[in-house]
Amino acid sequence: MGYISELRKFIGSRPIISIGATILVINDDKKILFQHRSDTLDWGLPGGSMELNETLEEVAYRELHEETGLVANEFDLIGVFSGPDYYFQYPNGDEVYTVIHLYSAKNVSGVLEIKDGESLKLTYFSKNELPDNMEKRTKTLLETLEDELWDLGSSFANE
């Protein structure tokens, strides 16, 4: 998070607009990959903020690999989400209004592995067994898209 960290030196914790990518990885059992976040101790989807000189697809690729160890050869844009429902305050007080570009990962390969300090656990959840303590923006995304997400099909290359 180099760009945002540098920006925070000048503006402190005040609200900013953060543009980023969130990634859906769906396994062969139609379960979605969630990460148990180390900062807020709730469950969310892999993703993060754009750095300078990156495309959104590069953000999706980088964040997916950094947070899960997985690699995707393709990303399909599902939609762009913004507004008050996507406001977030980090435990350290930093405030963001996120502009989320939600992607479905395609042709995924690799082995699940926590590669950074942002996750405590990586787990696939089905529609009927979602975690209770879901991060607010993730919950809003899932509620907004309802059944569409569960019909996307497997992300993995063997399909």
Secondary structure, DSSP 8 states (H G I E B T S, - for coil): -HHHHHHHHHHTTS-EEEEEEEEE-B-TTS-EEEEEETTTSSEE-SEEE--TT--HHHHHHHHHHHHHS-EEEEEEEEEEE-SGGGEEE-TTS-EEEEEEEEEEEEEEES-----STTEEEEEEE-GGG--SSB-HHHHHHHHHHGGGGGGS---BTT-
